[in-house]
């Protein structure tokens, strides 16, 4: 039998009644709810019940990538079992060290941008993400919106304009589309392979009118299905326009002068930006090109509910990753690299903890710890 034992003289209640009480606490503006003794096996079911009982969007913060991916899989299993129709997503980290001169894979970038687009449209009910992902700043909402375009069958659209939009969004022209982030153009046909898609799409024109849009297999080139419209997101989290490149170069030059960056290395970087625009590893320069700094919290409304999955592990990882950011930034500076200041690229541990304090929060620990003051303390006793 699953039971909540709620302290402060609240009687034992059933699992479902306990969820209702938590939902009531959330709606009554209790900002802190601490849960103890909830094993991993029961956590996903608890979160599914929480989705059903609250209209608040939910962020679940995990200490690492693997535990987050595992939790999402369990949540989706219980959603399917209980026939709960909700959009549950996992927001991955880049999977590289801070300031490492490597771009994230196109699959990871595509997934992240797709999720941010859905968040901006309020289409996600629960988002799971690891500490590394939440601490890194993201593409600003306005920037993502301006670089997202949708077209449908019957639209009047010049092919040359579509090609320019694809190039501006980071797509690379190839004779034949085989991989994500590629496009090709021949006659009245444009093939495009979005980074957030499993398959590419073929757009056929009649003069300047879109006549058909079809999903097709990149290997066999065989059409799979017809679709009515196509939404194109940027390929990467940094695809600067000509104006942004000019402003970004000015900011980089000012930074280089302030920090005595070697002039030859500065010229080499500026030449790269001017001639290539999008190049391997340029995402780490993003703060120089964006007019404002935003985090994942900016994509959510103020009434979000934050869940810390294993609170102790999460807070420990926040402090460890914050130290790693500082260490890698210092190493990059010592090597003479042009790097964005860490406070523009990442949240500090203090900033993240402050954000958490201001949110409605549920802290989950599998082990029993000392009750927290000024919080609703709930202890699970679950028979195995």
C-alpha positions, 0 to 999 in steps of 0.5 A: 500500500502506498501512503503519504505520512504528512507531518505537522499533524496531518493524518496518513492519506492514500497515494491519490489523496496525497497528490491532491494535497500537494496540488492544493499546497501548490495552488495555495502558494506554498512555495516549498514542499519537501518529500522524503523516502520516495524511491526512484521506481515510484518517482515517475508515477508521482510526476505523472499524477502531478501532471494530471492534478496541476495546470502549472508547467513543470520543470524537473531538474536532475543531477546528470543527463543519464538520470534525466533520460531514464526518468523521462522514459519512465514518465512516458511509460506511465503516461501511456499506461494511464492514458495521459496525453501530455507532451513530456520532453527532455532538454539535453546539454551540449555534451561538451566541456564549457568553452571547449572549441567543439560544436554540439551535434546537429541532433542535439542542437535540433532537439534543443531548438525544437523544444525551445520553440515548443516552450515558446508556444506553451506546448510542453507540460513537463520538461526534464533537464540536467544541471548542465543544461539549465545553467547554460544560457539559451538562444533568446526568444526573439532571435529564435522567432525571427529565424523560424519560418513556416510555409504551406502548399499554395504559398507564393514564395520565391525559391531564391528567397527560400534558399537565402533563408536556409543559408541564413539559418545555417543550412549548407548546400549539397548536390544531394541531401543525405544528412541533417542541416543540408539542402539542395536545389535543382530546377523546381525542387528544393530538398531540405533536411531539418536538424530536428527531423528524422527525414528530409523534405522535398518542396516542389514549386510551380513557378513561384507557388509551392505545389507539394511538400513531401517527406522522403527517405534520404537513402532511397529518395522514396517519398514517405508521405505528403504534408500540408506545411513545413516549419523550419528552425535554425540549424544551430544555436548561433547563425548570425546575420550580416548585421549581427556579425558586424556588431559581434565583431565590434564586441569581440574587438572591444573584448580583445583590447580589454583583455590584451588578446594577441592581435594575430589570433584576433584577426584570425577569428575575425576573418573566420567570422567574416568569411565563414559566418557559421563555423565549427565551435562558433556557438561559444561566441553566442553572447557577443552576437545576441543583444540580450541574455536569456535562460530557460526560465525566460521561456516559462511563465511565472507560475512554473513548478520546479521539481528537484529530483534528488535535491542533495545531488542536484545542488552538489552538481550545481556547485561542481559545474559552477566551479568547472565553468570558472576553471575552463574559462580561466584556462581559455583566457590563459591560452589566449582564446577569445571567449565570452565572459562566463556570466554572459554564457552561464548562470552562476550557482548563486543565480540559479539558487536564487531562481529556485528560491523564487519558484514554487518548488518540490524537493524530492529525496529518496533518503530520509533527511532532517525536515526543512523549516518553513516548508511542507514536509512529506514522508513516503512510506512505501511497501515493497 
